[in-house]
Amino acid sequence: MKDIPLFQAQGGLATLFLSQIPHTGRAWVLLHSYDPASLEDVLAQCRSACRVCGATRGYVCFAEPEADIPSGLLHAYDLLELAGPNPTIPSNRAGQGPAPARPSPTIDQPLSLEPLTEQTAQAFADCYQAVFGALRHARVCRLADAKKLAVTGGAWLVRQSGVLVGLGQVRDSEIQALGLLPEFRGRGLGRALMRLLAGQIPADRVTVHTTSEDAPALGLYRSLGLTEVRPAERWYQLF
């Protein structure tokens, strides 16, 4: 199943993200432009196209943040981009006054990053699903996807005393994935992992993405000084 970058509906233009339908049953529609008088028809055409492709759940986002949203669309979640000083580079605080109080992680054993390899790709894919699978905006990481990451680099399995506890992924100055398996949450490991991954970034600022439904991640990022850098992408339930 492939995405449709430009879906020409009668009265509007959209991008249909369909590649995850075989794995999650979910589809996403980014509505670029439309005739306000034809909006309901445009949404109906997008809804029909997604369902024909097998989607059982669909979400829509309006490219124009000030769009007049139909009352029948229920808000599902927001996709947020946050950025701030790299917490592993003390010089970032120069001229900014004292750093806010940040409790140190209270963990018995330090975390370690194990570079992803082709041999551990399946473990990474399984861990990704266990960490992010419940989030509505999450995409499936297939074995083939994990093998590609093993080649390009910047992805790790995270272990504590040899035990797999989560994963991480970094590209340039962005932490693209940071997550702990459910049974290891609530132990202070998230903050330790954030610092560990930020340490892989030479830049003095880091960027992350998360959703409004992932309250623990959002709270962690904000506690480390990251703030929203652009308006949130607001996603609505299409069907």
Helices and strands as residue ranges (DSSP letters): E 4-9, E 12-17, H 21-24, E 26-34, G 36-38, H 39-52, E 57-62, E 74-85, G 90-93, E 111-115, G 118-120, H 121-132, H 143-152, E 155-160, E 163-171, E 174-180, G 182-184, H 189-198, E 205-211, H 215-223, E 227-228, E 233-237
